[in-house]
Amino acid sequence: MVAAGGGAALFWAVAVVYAAIGGKPHLSGIDCDTCHLSGKEVRPEQASKLVASQEALCGRCHPDALRLSHPSGFVPKAALPGEYPPDWKGDLTCSTCHRIHGTEPGLPRGGKRGKKMCLACHDVIFFNNMKDQGGSIEQSGHLTAGIKLGNVELDPYSLQCMGCHGGQADAAGVSVGRDGILRHASGSANHPIGKRYRESLKSGGFHPENRLSKKILLPDGKISCVSCHQAYRKEHGKLVISNRGSALCFECHDL
């Protein structure tokens, strides 16, 4: 098997690297034709042709990573550095930043991590124009678990949000009590968090999940910060849909 995308290494070169490292390559237990159009025998010149987009294929195992991460599956406006290759269509994809068949944790390309990796493609002005100057996204291309918060069983994305906003003294600060109620320092609506949405349905007064806007995310089935707020976006913290006339509230609540 070989890595997908225009920057894929040659088959034998990859095989030698794996042998030297002695690690177990990502997806090594999956048949090549699960992803590759050329079937079980994949040659270097065929490797970049896949049965579906990388986003669709990676999303089979990592659906939330696609929804709450750096955008993928598009042609970038500027040329990418050589260490972060686009695919054969010129698209920035999962394999632009990840070695799909790598062995290291996270499968990262290149030697840069955190903000240094971001600045390989973006300039400082890009981040300065963000509401939080990019602080929410510069550590990783994906929102992941950050800190533990007492005994409240928050989803990984809410934990990441709390890593910056928890206990903050300004209007962007939030806190979560032992009762699981998230309280905004700004005085905006307080709301349960970390609760499974389906449990709420038992008490009545809520719309079923299949009626909710696709913009309202429920990681692991739980009510999360990202259920109401855009996270990995330039408009960091913006509501996923307008709450004019309590429209966002009525997406879930059936009063």
C-alpha positions, -999 to +999 in steps of 0.1 A: +000+000+000+011+036-006+001+070+006-026+087-015-022+121-030+002+138-054+030+137-028+028+099-023+061+082-019+071+054-042+060+019-031+094+004-025+107+035-007+078+034+016+083-003+022+119+002+032+110+031+056+084+009+073+109-019+076+135+004+091+111+019+116+095-014+126+062+003+133+028-007+121+016+015+093-018+032+095-045+012+077-021-018+073-049-042+082-073-029+055-073-042+019-059-017-006-091-018-028-110-003+002-096+030-009-076+026-041-093+023-074-066+000-088-076-029-065-054-050-043-023-045-064-014-008-062+014+006-083+029+041-076+014+056-108-021+044-097-019+052-060-035+086-062-067+074-078-092+066-051-127+051-050-139+083-033-126+116-021-101+115+008-126+134+029-152+107+023-127+078+030-111+093+061-145+104+073-156+068+076-135+065+108-130+102+116-163+120+110-159+147+136-123+154+126-137+165+092-164+187+106-142+203+133-109+207+116-090+227+090-111+228+058-102+201+033-111+191-002-106+224-020-080+241-043-060+265-022-056+301-033-019+301-030+007+274-038+015+251-009+050+245+005+066+214-010+064+195+023+026+198+022+016+185-012-019+188-028-035+157-044-035+150-081-064+174-086-046+202-069-068+199-038-057+204-002-067+171+013-061+150+044-029+137+029-016+172+025-008+173+062-009+136+070+011+106+058-019+083+053+002+052+058+027+066+083+036+050+116+040+080+139+012+093+162-011+117+143+007+108+110+020+144+105+041+155+075+072+177+078+089+186+110+068+216+120+041+214+148+016+238+163+017+274+152+049+268+131+030+244+110+002+269+105+026+296+095+040+274+068+010+283+047-006+313+065+008+346+074+005+363+108-021+387+095-044+358+088-045+350+125-045+385+137-078+391+119-094+363+139-114+371+170-090+351+192-059+358+170-059+321+161-053+309+197-081+283+193-066+266+163-029+272+162-020+242+184-035+216+160-054+212+128-081+194+147-100+202+178-092+175+203-093+168+240-075+194+261-080+193+298-102+173+323-129+193+340-139+178+373-164+149+370-185+164+342-183+141+312-177+167+285-170+157+249-134+163+236-143+195+217-159+211+247-128+202+268-107+220+242-129+251+244-127+251+282-089+249+280-091+286+269-124+299+280-129+281+313-124+305+342-117+334+319-126+368+336-138+386+305-171+382+286-157+352+267-153+332+299-175+302+308-178+279+337-194+245+342-209+236+376-213+201+391-249+201+378-235+202+343-248+237+336-225+259+314-227+296+324-215+324+302-198+353+318-213+375+292-248+369+307-260+350+276-281+319+279-269+293+304-273+258+292-268+221+301-237+206+285-222+171+285-257+156+285-268+131+259-294+147+237-315+115+234-320+116+272-336+150+268-362+135+244-376+113+272-389+144+290-406+158+259-404+192+245-375+185+221-373+178+184-358+144+174-322+144+161-331+139+125-350+172+125-321+193+138-300+214+115-269+196+102-249+226+116-258+215+151-232+189+161-237+164+189-203+147+195-208+113+209-244+122+211-238+149+237-247+185+239-215+204+233-200+238+229-199+231+191-236+223+192-242+261+192-209+277+183-186+275+153-152+263+164-126+257+137-136+287+116-124+323+110-155+335+128-145+316+159-173+315+185-201+326+161-234+308+165-239+280+141-271+297+129-287+330+139-307+331+171-329+359+159-363+352+173-347+324+193-343+304+160-313+285+173-331+276+205-362+263+186-340+241+165-339+217+195-367+229+218-403+222+209-423+245+231 
